[in-house]
Amino acid sequence: MFAIALGMTKLETLTVAISSFIFIGAFTWVSIKGDLRKIAQELIEENDKD
């Protein structure tokens, strides 16, 4: 709907959709990777205390 409102062609719409998908995917990957690193670090610190 956003692309139609701007009068974009099919190719431009496809390009924007692919770019958005890649951006969201990369952002999600970085967020998950950061969370996993934090959890792993907490587990390592917990094991060091024992």
N, C-alpha and C positions, 0 to 999 in steps of 0.2 A: 504494500500500500504506500509506503514511503517513497519507493522508487517510482511508482506511477504518478504520485503527486509532483515529483520533480521532472517528470517527462523524460525519464531515462530510457535508453534502448535496452533490448534484451541482453546484449553483451555487457553493457555497463551494470545492469542489475545483477547479472551473474558474477561479475568481477567484485562488486560490493559484497555480495553474499559470501563468496569464497574468502575474501579478506576478513570479513567479520567472523566467519567460522574459525579461521586460523588464529585471529587475535584472541577470541574467547578460549579456544583450545590451549593456546600458549599461556594465557593468564591462569587458567585452571591448573595446568601442569606445574607452573611455578608455585602456586599456592599449595598444592598437594605435596610437592617436593619439600617446601619449607616446613610444612607441618610434620612430615615424616622425619626430617632431620632433627626437629625439636624433640619429637617423641624418642628417637633413637638416642639422642644426647641425654635425655632424662633417664632412660634405662641404663645407659653406661654409667652415669653418676650414681645411680641407685646400686648397681652391682659393685662399684668401687667402695661404697660404704660398708658393704657386708664383709 
